[in-house]
Amino acid sequence: MALGSSYAAGVGIPAQSGGICARSNRNYPNLVAAKFNLDLDDVSCSGATTANVLTSPQGPNPPQIDAVTPSTSLVTFTVGGNDIGYIATAFGCGTRGAGCTVNPNQLATSLSSLRVSLTTLVSTIRSRAPEAKIVLVTYPRLVPPITCPALNYTARGAQVVGSTGQGLEQVFVEVAKSTHVLLADPYVLGDVHGPCAPADESWVAGHTVTVGFPYHPTILGHQEMARLTEQVLQS
């Protein structure tokens, strides 16, 4: 069972399905399912928040958690960036004419709320699928220590997006630790695999793409997210 937003769905990577959800048949959930010979129910959806996973429909799609059943053996999820405006900020800072600011107090409040929502999500998954293994897959790191033209960020933009991504990562790590779920963490390896890396080493796209979607995991990124997920399941 795959839950989550566009970072799970694989927006822009062919072949696409799922209507507004823009799911790829080469996203990391598909790769993990193939590795372990599992039937996959992928309900991830681009633009989803934790509310869309837990309680709120997204367009014609019911809350994603409705798909989890007692027979579910594995749940992966990547969600939370849209709750704190991370993706919107990444795009906004990449468009030089757009505003590129984050209110620190508002961000702190959003991160605190996200921590609660993700904890609730884990609890709800466990209540619906008591025997399932659960893997939280983090967002690959978008802004490396040294930025480059591929991001199309000013120094201020890089700081804003980078610090927001770091806050998101911290919440993921804290939630994984407190709820005792497995953690596949491409973020911690991503300082040399962001948009500034060579194409054959980049896990996340920059401002301009040929395949995929700006500021989202590349095909290689999904392969690495799958590899890390497989690794924690096998360890």
Order of alpha helices (4+ residues) and beta strands (2+ residues): beta-alpha-beta-beta-alpha-alpha-beta-alpha-alpha-beta-alpha-beta-alpha
